[in-house]
Every structure is written in structure tokens, then in C-alpha cells.
Amino acid sequence: MDQSTTVAAFDPAPSMDRRIEKTRFRKLAPFAAGAALLLALAGAWLAFVPGAGAKAVEASSLEITEVRRAPFQDYVPARGQVAPLQSVYIDAIEGGQVARLAAADGDLVQAGGLLAVLANPRLEREVGAREADVTGRMSDVRGQVLQLQRSGFDRERELNQARFDLLRAEQNLQVRTRLHEKGIVSDVELKTVTDEAAHQRARVQALQSGGAREAGMARTQTAEMRATLAQLEENLVAVRRSLEALQVRAPTTGRLTAFDLQPGQTVQAGQRVGQIDTEGAYKLIAQIDEFYLGRVSLGQPALARRDGRTYRLTVSRIFPQVRDGAFQVELAFAGGAPEAVKRGQTLDVEVTLGDTRPALVLPNGAFVEATGGNWIFVVAPGGRRAERRAIRTGRRNPHQVEVLGGLKPGERVVTSTYDGFAKQTRLVLH
């Protein structure tokens, strides 16, 4: 009985303890579920709600590209227009009224060919007066030169006469001296003949000395007068040329363009009236983005394409002035312009800047315009966000951008447009 009573007394206690523990667990279960829900909501908030400097973006709206190593083709594209290899401008030297046209725009003209005739009555009167003045001055100078020549002839004739008189006096002296020795000629007569010979000798010496000085002065004056005469002749040619300038002529052979003169039209001196372009010889004129100004140099090869044909060219001239974000270059056809190329046509041009070699590259996407190639959004592992990162870029072509630093092969980056989030530091992707 004691044994049964003991069992009866202690059996209910264990049962009551288990019921109390079960009741507490049920009371705590709702709190645990709520905490888990809060943690889940917090995680979702952190995952989908951006913080400061961040912006939520749909991943499907972005273009995400993997950084990879590939051959980089180093060239710059351009659009080239066929232009004449050389153009010579035609300017009116003298002004006047168009009296007659001898050629029309588009004609093929020869060097020196007459294009138009101008009328200028005032210039014609001035030319006539100047021509008469210059001609008169030239006549005066020629007369002075002739007078100097005559003076020289007179001096020479006088000297020759003095020499002849001296010869006769010396011969007479010799004869009288022999007769004086024989006692036939008196001393007085011999002295007279001797004095005559001495006089003629002194005369010859004086004429020779003075003639040399006068001849030197005459040569100097003659040279000066001849120089003056030559200058006057040049002035006369210039005067007549000013009248000939009323005839507008072709300075070279080629195609006459921009020639729109009309009969009766007044043309001012120095006014451009047209130009002549080389026929059958062409070049390409292209505009290149200023980014490549430091990398384009003379002699670089280039390719032009049109209608399935490819033409080889070289850079022949560079104009460093930048206008509207571009600079101009001229390209020469290798071996001359092909017959299929016509003036005014446009061709796609690729100017080669360097050799093709492997490099770390990205697609030349819209992001380059916003960042200048200085930074990019890099997608983090898992694809839930993209962080802004500074990078260094180098060469570019229409399809590729060379990466010099800041990225590794295999990383994924956003290469689509950065409109709307170019100032952000993080993108939250969902």
C-alpha cells in the first residue's frame, strides 16, 4: 500500500511539468516568426531601396558587357568628299564693266585663254597719258645718251688730230735739224720748229689726260641713263599691262568653276570672279574628331570605300584648326585618282593610326560620351549592384575602346547610355 500510494502521489507531477513547457513554446512562436519577417523585410529594403548617391535601375534596361582581351584595330573613321587636287583662283586685277564673255562656267579652258573683257574708259585715258609721259622721258634719256656718245666721238677725233699734228711737227723738226746741221736753216727757224713740236706734244698729253677723265664720267653717266631707260621701259610695260588686265584670262588649264559674270556687271579691282580646278586629278577632304588631332600625321595610310570598291590613300595635308569639334585633313590617292571617282562624291574613310595588336577592350558604347572614358559602372558579383570606378582608356575606333587601367578581364561593366544616372556612384539592379 505504501508503494502504490507513493506512485499515486508522484505520477501527476511529471505530467503537469510537460504541459507548462508546451504552452510557453506556443506563446513564443509568433514572436519568432515576426522577427524573421522583419529581417526579411530589412534585407529586401537594403537590397531594393538605394541609399545616398545610388539609384535603382532595371537590369534589363542596361547593356552589360564583359571586359575582354581582343585584337584592337587602330584607325579613325571619317567621311571624305572628292575635291579637285588643285584650285587656282581668278581675281580681277583691274576693275571695270563686263563688256564681253568668252567662256562660261563649267568650260574646260586652256592656260592664257580669254575668259572675259572688261571696259574701263577712265583707265584707258590714264594709261594713254602715262604711256605718252613715259615715252617722252625715254626719248629724252636716249637723246642724252646719244649726246654723250657724240661728245666721246668729238674728243676722240680731236685727239687723233692732235696726234697727227704732233707727227707732222716731229717730222718737220727732224728735217730742219738736218738742214740746220748743213747750215741751210737758221737757228731762229730751228727754234720755231722745235717749239711747234713741243706744243703739239703737250697738246696730245692734255687731250689724253682730259679725255680719260671725261670718258670715265661719260661711262658713269651712260650707265645711269641706261638704268633709267630700263626702268622707264619697265614702267611702260606695266602701264600697258594695266590696260591688258582688262582682259581676264585663265591662269592655268582646267575646269572653269564659280564663274558667274554677266554682261554689264561691274567688277571691282581684286574681286574674285572664278576659279580653275584641275581636271581628272582629285583628292579627298575629310573632317576628323579633335580627339585624334595628336595622332594623325602626314604620310599615314588610309582606305576609302564606295560601292564595294576600296581605294588606298595617304594623309597629304593637316589643318590643325579645330571647328565644331573637328579638324580637316587632305588625303591623296595612291597612284592617282581612279576614273570611277567623280568630284563631289563622298566616301567612307579609315585613317590607319597604328598596327593591329591585342589589348584589353570594351565596346565603344554610349557611356564614353558621358564619362569621357574616365570612369565606368562595374557590376558586382551576383549582379545586384554596380559601383562607379575610375578607369584609364587609350585608343579608340568606332567599335572598340582600349582599357589601360582600372579593369580586369572577365569583369562586367555597363556600356549603355548613362543618361539619368551619370552623377550617381552606385546602381542598384533589380
C-alpha positions as CSV (number, residue, x, y, z in Angstrom):
1,M,0.0,0.0,0.0
2,D,2.8,2.3,0.7
3,Q,4.2,1.5,-2.6
4,S,1.0,2.3,-4.5
5,T,0.4,5.4,-2.6
6,T,3.9,6.6,-3.5
7,V,3.2,6.1,-7.1
8,A,-0.1,7.8,-7.0
9,A,1.4,10.8,-5.2
10,F,4.2,11.4,-7.7
11,D,2.7,10.5,-11.1
12,P,0.7,13.7,-11.7
13,A,3.7,16.0,-11.2
14,P,5.7,15.0,-14.3
15,S,2.6,15.3,-16.5
16,M,1.9,18.9,-15.2
17,D,5.5,19.9,-16.0
18,R,5.4,18.9,-19.7
19,R,2.2,20.8,-20.3
20,I,3.7,24.0,-18.9
21,E,6.7,23.7,-21.3
22,K,4.5,23.2,-24.4
23,T,2.3,26.2,-23.5
24,R,5.4,28.6,-23.4
25,F,6.7,27.4,-26.8
26,R,3.4,28.2,-28.4
27,K,3.4,31.6,-26.9
28,L,6.9,32.4,-28.2
29,A,6.4,31.1,-31.8
30,P,4.6,34.2,-33.1
31,F,7.4,36.5,-31.9
32,A,10.0,34.4,-33.6
33,A,8.1,34.4,-36.9
34,G,7.7,38.2,-36.7
35,A,11.4,38.7,-36.1
36,A,12.1,36.6,-39.2
37,L,9.7,38.6,-41.2
38,L,11.3,41.8,-40.1
39,L,14.7,40.5,-41.0
40,A,13.5,39.5,-44.4
41,L,11.8,42.9,-45.0
42,A,15.0,44.7,-43.8
43,G,17.0,42.6,-46.3
44,A,14.6,43.4,-49.1
45,W,14.8,47.1,-48.2
46,L,18.6,47.1,-48.3
47,A,18.6,45.2,-51.5
48,F,16.0,47.2,-53.4
49,V,15.9,50.7,-51.9
50,P,19.0,52.8,-52.8
51,G,20.9,54.9,-50.4
52,A,22.6,58.2,-50.8
53,G,24.4,58.6,-54.2
54,A,22.7,55.4,-55.5
55,K,19.8,54.8,-57.9
56,A,17.6,51.8,-58.6
57,V,17.7,50.6,-62.2
58,E,16.2,47.7,-64.0
59,A,18.9,45.4,-65.1
60,S,17.1,44.6,-68.3
61,S,17.3,48.3,-69.4
62,L,21.1,48.3,-69.3
63,E,23.7,46.9,-71.7
64,I,26.2,45.0,-69.7
65,T,29.4,43.8,-71.3
66,E,32.3,41.7,-70.2
67,V,35.8,43.1,-70.3
68,R,37.9,41.0,-72.6
69,R,41.3,40.9,-74.4
70,A,41.0,41.1,-78.2
71,P,42.8,42.5,-81.2
72,F,42.5,46.3,-81.4
73,Q,42.2,47.8,-84.8
74,D,43.8,51.3,-84.5
75,Y,42.1,53.5,-87.0
76,V,39.8,56.5,-87.1
77,P,36.8,56.8,-89.4
78,A,35.8,59.8,-91.4
79,R,33.6,60.9,-94.2
80,G,35.6,62.2,-97.2
81,Q,34.5,64.3,-100.1
82,V,36.2,64.2,-103.5
83,A,37.6,67.6,-104.4
84,P,40.0,68.9,-107.2
85,L,43.6,68.2,-106.5
86,Q,44.4,71.9,-107.1
87,S,42.3,75.0,-107.5
88,V,43.6,78.3,-108.9
89,Y,41.5,81.4,-108.1
90,I,40.9,84.1,-110.7
91,D,40.8,87.7,-109.4
92,A,40.2,90.8,-111.4
93,I,43.4,92.9,-111.5
94,E,41.7,96.0,-112.7
95,G,38.1,97.0,-112.2
96,G,35.6,97.7,-115.0
97,Q,32.3,96.7,-116.6
98,V,31.9,93.3,-118.3
99,A,31.9,94.1,-122.0
100,R,32.1,90.6,-123.4
101,L,32.2,87.0,-122.1
102,A,34.4,84.5,-123.9
103,A,33.8,81.5,-121.6
104,A,31.1,80.0,-119.4
105,D,31.0,78.3,-116.0
106,G,32.0,74.6,-116.4
107,D,34.0,75.1,-119.6
108,L,37.4,73.3,-120.0
109,V,39.8,76.2,-120.6
110,Q,43.5,76.4,-121.6
111,A,46.2,78.5,-119.8
112,G,46.1,82.0,-121.2
113,G,42.7,81.6,-122.7
114,L,40.4,84.6,-122.8
115,L,37.5,84.4,-120.3
116,A,36.1,87.9,-120.3
117,V,36.8,91.5,-121.4
118,L,36.2,94.5,-119.2
119,A,35.7,98.1,-120.2
120,N,37.1,101.0,-118.3
121,P,37.3,104.3,-120.2
122,R,38.9,106.2,-117.3
123,L,41.7,103.6,-117.1
124,E,42.2,103.7,-120.8
125,R,42.7,107.6,-120.7
126,E,45.0,107.3,-117.7
127,V,47.1,104.6,-119.5
128,G,47.3,106.7,-122.6
129,A,48.5,109.7,-120.7
130,R,51.0,107.7,-118.7
131,E,52.3,105.9,-121.8
132,A,52.9,109.3,-123.5
133,D,54.7,110.6,-120.5
134,V,56.9,107.6,-120.1
135,T,57.6,107.5,-123.9
136,G,58.7,111.2,-123.8
137,R,61.0,110.6,-120.8
138,M,62.5,107.7,-122.6
139,S,63.2,109.8,-125.7
140,D,64.9,112.4,-123.5
141,V,67.2,109.8,-121.9
142,R,68.0,108.3,-125.3
143,G,68.9,111.8,-126.5
144,Q,71.2,112.4,-123.5
145,V,72.9,109.0,-124.2
146,L,73.4,109.9,-127.8
147,Q,74.8,113.3,-126.9
148,L,77.3,111.6,-124.5
149,Q,78.3,109.3,-127.4
150,R,78.8,112.2,-129.7
151,S,80.9,114.0,-127.1
152,G,83.1,111.0,-126.9
153,F,83.4,110.8,-130.6
154,D,84.4,114.5,-130.8
155,R,87.1,114.0,-128.1
156,E,88.5,111.1,-129.9
157,R,88.5,113.0,-133.2
158,E,90.3,115.9,-131.6
159,L,92.9,113.6,-130.0
160,N,93.5,111.9,-133.3
161,Q,94.0,115.3,-135.0
162,A,96.4,116.4,-132.3
163,R,98.4,113.2,-132.7
164,F,98.6,113.8,-136.5
165,D,99.7,117.4,-135.9
166,L,102.4,116.1,-133.5
167,L,103.6,113.6,-136.0
168,R,104.0,116.2,-138.7
169,A,105.7,118.6,-136.3
170,E,108.2,116.0,-135.3
171,Q,108.9,115.0,-138.9
172,N,109.4,118.7,-139.8
173,L,111.8,119.1,-136.8
174,Q,113.9,116.1,-138.0
175,V,114.2,117.6,-141.5
176,R,115.0,121.1,-140.2
177,T,117.5,119.7,-137.8
178,R,119.5,118.0,-140.6
179,L,119.3,121.2,-142.7
180,H,120.5,123.3,-139.7
181,E,123.5,121.0,-139.4
182,K,124.4,121.8,-143.0
183,G,123.9,125.5,-142.5
184,I,120.9,125.8,-144.6
185,V,118.4,126.6,-141.8
186,S,119.0,129.3,-139.3
187,D,118.8,129.0,-135.6
188,V,115.7,131.0,-135.4
189,E,113.8,128.8,-137.9
190,L,115.0,125.7,-136.0
191,K,113.8,127.1,-132.7
192,T,110.4,127.8,-134.2
193,V,110.0,124.2,-135.5
194,T,111.2,122.8,-132.1
195,D,108.6,124.9,-130.2
196,E,105.9,123.7,-132.6
197,A,106.7,120.1,-131.9
198,A,106.8,120.7,-128.1
199,H,103.4,122.4,-128.4
200,Q,101.8,119.6,-130.2
201,R,103.3,117.1,-127.8
202,A,101.8,119.0,-124.8
203,R,98.5,119.2,-126.6
204,V,98.4,115.4,-127.1
205,Q,99.2,114.8,-123.5
206,A,96.5,117.3,-122.3
207,L,93.9,115.7,-124.6
208,Q,94.8,112.2,-123.5
209,S,94.6,113.2,-119.7
210,G,91.4,115.2,-120.1
211,G,89.8,112.6,-122.4
212,A,90.4,109.8,-119.9
213,R,88.6,111.8,-117.2
214,E,85.7,112.8,-119.5
215,A,85.5,109.2,-120.8
216,G,85.1,107.9,-117.2
217,M,82.4,110.4,-116.4
218,A,80.7,109.6,-119.7
219,R,80.7,105.9,-118.9
220,T,79.2,106.5,-115.5
221,Q,76.5,108.9,-116.9
222,T,75.8,106.5,-119.7
223,A,75.3,103.6,-117.3
224,E,73.0,105.7,-115.1
225,M,71.0,106.8,-118.1
226,R,70.7,103.2,-119.4
227,A,69.5,102.1,-116.0
228,T,66.9,105.0,-116.1
229,L,65.9,103.9,-119.6
230,A,65.5,100.3,-118.5
231,Q,63.3,101.4,-115.6
232,L,61.2,103.6,-117.9
233,E,60.8,100.7,-120.3
234,E,59.6,98.5,-117.4
235,N,57.2,101.3,-116.4
236,L,55.9,101.4,-119.9
237,V,55.3,97.6,-119.9
238,A,53.5,98.0,-116.6
239,V,51.3,100.8,-118.0
240,R,50.4,98.7,-121.0
241,R,49.9,95.6,-118.8
242,S,47.3,97.5,-116.7
243,L,45.3,98.0,-119.8
244,E,45.8,94.4,-120.8
245,A,44.5,93.4,-117.3
246,L,41.0,94.4,-118.6
247,Q,41.2,91.1,-120.4
248,V,40.5,88.3,-117.9
249,R,42.5,85.2,-118.8
250,A,42.8,81.7,-117.5
251,P,45.9,81.4,-115.3
252,T,46.1,77.6,-115.9
253,T,44.5,74.7,-117.7
254,G,41.5,73.1,-116.1
255,R,37.8,73.3,-115.5
256,L,36.3,76.8,-115.0
257,T,34.0,76.9,-112.0
258,A,32.3,79.6,-109.8
259,F,32.4,81.9,-112.9
260,D,29.1,83.8,-112.9
261,L,29.9,87.1,-114.5
262,Q,27.1,88.7,-116.6
263,P,27.4,91.3,-119.4
264,G,27.2,94.8,-118.0
265,Q,28.2,93.7,-114.5
266,T,30.6,96.0,-112.6
267,V,33.7,94.3,-111.3
268,Q,35.9,95.8,-108.7
269,A,39.7,95.5,-108.7
270,G,40.8,92.5,-106.7
271,Q,37.3,90.9,-106.9
272,R,37.3,87.1,-107.2
273,V,35.4,86.1,-110.4
274,G,36.0,82.4,-110.5
275,Q,38.4,79.5,-110.2
276,I,40.0,76.8,-112.3
277,D,40.1,73.2,-110.9
278,T,42.4,70.5,-112.1
279,E,40.6,68.1,-114.4
280,G,41.0,64.3,-113.7
281,A,43.2,64.9,-110.6
282,Y,41.4,64.7,-107.3
283,K,41.9,64.5,-103.5
284,L,39.8,63.7,-100.5
285,I,38.9,66.3,-97.9
286,A,37.7,64.8,-94.6
287,Q,36.7,66.0,-91.1
288,I,38.2,64.1,-88.1
289,D,37.2,64.3,-84.5
290,E,39.5,66.6,-82.5
291,F,40.3,63.7,-80.1
292,Y,42.6,62.3,-82.8
293,L,44.4,65.6,-83.6
294,G,47.6,64.5,-81.9
295,R,47.7,61.1,-83.6
296,V,47.2,62.0,-87.2
297,S,50.4,62.8,-89.1
298,L,51.5,63.3,-92.7
299,G,52.0,60.1,-94.7
300,Q,49.7,57.9,-92.7
301,P,47.9,55.3,-94.9
302,A,44.1,55.3,-95.3
303,L,41.4,53.4,-97.0
304,A,38.3,54.7,-98.8
305,R,35.3,52.7,-99.7
306,R,32.4,53.3,-102.0
307,D,30.1,50.9,-103.9
308,G,32.1,47.9,-102.9
309,R,35.4,49.4,-104.1
310,T,38.4,50.2,-101.9
311,Y,40.9,52.9,-102.7
312,R,44.3,53.5,-101.0
313,L,45.3,56.9,-99.8
314,T,47.8,58.8,-97.7
315,V,47.4,61.9,-95.5
316,S,48.9,64.7,-97.5
317,R,47.9,67.8,-95.5
318,I,46.6,68.6,-92.0
319,F,44.8,71.7,-90.9
320,P,45.2,71.9,-87.1
321,Q,42.4,74.5,-86.7
322,V,39.5,72.9,-84.8
323,R,36.0,73.9,-85.8
324,D,32.8,72.4,-84.3
325,G,34.9,69.7,-82.6
326,A,36.7,68.5,-85.7
327,F,39.8,69.3,-87.8
328,Q,40.3,68.9,-91.6
329,V,42.8,66.7,-93.5
330,E,43.5,66.2,-97.1
331,L,44.2,62.7,-98.5
332,A,46.0,61.9,-101.8
333,F,45.0,58.9,-103.9
334,A,47.9,56.4,-104.2
335,G,48.8,56.2,-107.9
336,G,46.4,59.0,-108.9
337,A,42.6,59.2,-108.6
338,P,40.7,56.3,-110.2
339,E,38.4,57.0,-113.1
340,A,35.4,55.9,-111.1
341,V,35.8,58.8,-108.6
342,K,34.0,62.0,-109.5
343,R,34.1,65.4,-108.0
344,G,31.6,65.9,-105.1
345,Q,31.3,62.2,-104.2
346,T,31.5,61.2,-100.6
347,L,33.5,58.1,-99.5
348,D,33.9,56.4,-96.1
349,V,37.5,56.7,-95.0
350,E,39.5,54.8,-92.4
351,V,42.8,56.5,-91.5
352,T,45.2,54.0,-90.0
353,L,46.8,55.2,-86.8
354,G,48.8,52.1,-85.8
355,D,49.2,48.3,-86.1
356,T,46.5,45.9,-85.0
357,R,47.6,44.2,-81.8
358,P,45.9,42.5,-78.7
359,A,44.6,44.8,-76.0
360,L,42.1,44.9,-73.1
361,V,39.0,46.3,-74.9
362,L,35.4,47.5,-74.3
363,P,32.7,48.2,-76.9
364,N,32.7,51.9,-77.9
365,G,29.3,52.4,-76.3
366,A,27.3,55.5,-75.3
367,F,28.9,55.6,-71.9
368,V,32.0,57.1,-73.4
369,E,30.2,60.4,-74.2
370,A,29.1,60.8,-70.6
371,T,32.4,59.8,-68.9
372,G,35.0,60.7,-71.5
373,G,36.4,57.2,-70.9
374,N,37.5,58.2,-67.4
375,W,35.1,56.1,-65.3
376,I,32.5,53.3,-65.6
377,F,30.0,51.3,-63.6
378,V,31.3,47.9,-62.7
379,V,28.8,45.2,-61.9
380,A,29.5,43.4,-58.6
381,P,29.5,39.6,-58.3
382,G,25.9,38.4,-58.0
383,G,24.6,41.2,-60.4
384,R,22.7,43.1,-57.6
385,R,24.6,46.4,-57.9
386,A,27.1,48.3,-60.0
387,E,29.8,50.5,-58.5
388,R,31.3,53.5,-60.1
389,R,35.1,53.1,-60.7
390,A,37.8,55.3,-62.3
391,I,39.5,53.8,-65.3
392,R,42.1,54.8,-67.9
393,T,41.4,54.5,-71.6
394,G,43.6,54.9,-74.6
395,R,43.0,54.4,-78.3
396,R,39.5,54.3,-79.8
397,N,37.9,53.2,-83.0
398,P,34.2,53.1,-83.9
399,H,33.7,49.7,-82.3
400,Q,36.3,49.5,-79.5
401,V,37.9,51.4,-76.6
402,E,41.3,50.4,-75.3
403,V,41.4,50.0,-71.5
404,L,44.8,50.9,-70.0
405,G,43.9,50.6,-66.3
406,G,41.1,50.1,-63.7
407,L,39.6,46.9,-65.1
408,K,40.5,43.3,-65.4
409,P,39.5,40.7,-68.0
410,G,36.2,39.0,-67.1
411,E,34.7,41.9,-65.2
412,R,31.3,43.1,-66.3
413,V,30.6,46.7,-66.9
414,V,27.6,48.9,-68.0
415,T,28.3,50.2,-71.5
416,S,24.9,51.6,-72.4
417,T,23.9,55.3,-72.1
418,Y,24.4,56.9,-68.7
419,D,21.5,59.4,-69.1
420,G,19.8,59.9,-65.8
421,F,22.5,58.5,-63.6
422,A,25.8,59.9,-64.8
423,K,26.2,61.6,-61.4
424,Q,25.5,58.5,-59.3
425,T,28.1,56.4,-57.6
426,R,26.1,53.2,-57.3
427,L,23.4,51.5,-59.3
428,V,21.0,49.1,-57.5
429,L,20.0,46.5,-60.1
430,H,16.7,44.6,-59.9
